[in-house]
Amino acid sequence: MLGSLPAGAACPPALDFTVRTLADQSEIKLCEQYAGQVLLVVNTASRCAFTKQYDGLEALYARYRERGFSVLGFPSNDFGGQEPGSEEQIQDFCRTTYGVEFPMFGKTHVRGDQIDPLWRHLVEVSGTRPKWNFYKYLIGRDGRIINTYSSMTSPDSKRLVKDIENALAEPIDGDKGSLQ
């Protein structure tokens, strides 16, 4: 499901970024692809104690994707060197080990001097930075950051699922005022 904005609406700043896909290394504009959707943005790693969360993230994606929800995975080697592989190795691991179908993007810095601009924005607007792998940012249809969730928050957490369902119930409303 491609994103869509109300006629004349500007791209929300949280989506006004170009990223590189993991699958084919093409660049996409998040706004063109995901505007109007509820998004769970997650920094991932293949060799982390939380790596099993791929199963739950994929289950969320499968459960809600037809309603305008997507998980956006960003592999990162920023915590404990737990994503050391090449992008091809990461993609193979995610697909063959966990059956990941949700969108995955190029290896990304989510902290430090080389932080990716998208992640810099998420940190600045939310006031919280990833503390480890599988940190999550929930973004509403209007582009606002709804909440953040620690690595300890599993994808099937009642709080996270409730927040996703509430966000999916919200219509896209171009009259809500300025977007974050």
Buried (B, 14 or more C-beta within 10 A) or exposed (E): EEBBBEEEBEBBBBBBBEBBBBEEEEEBBBBBBBBBBBBBBBBBBBBBEBBEBBBBBBEBBBEBBEEBBBBBBBBBBBBEEBBEBEBEEBBEBBBEEBEBEBBBBBBBBBBEEEBBEBBBBBBEBBEBBBEBBBBBBBBBBBBBBBBBBEBEBBBEBEEBBEBBBEBBEEEBEEEBEEBB
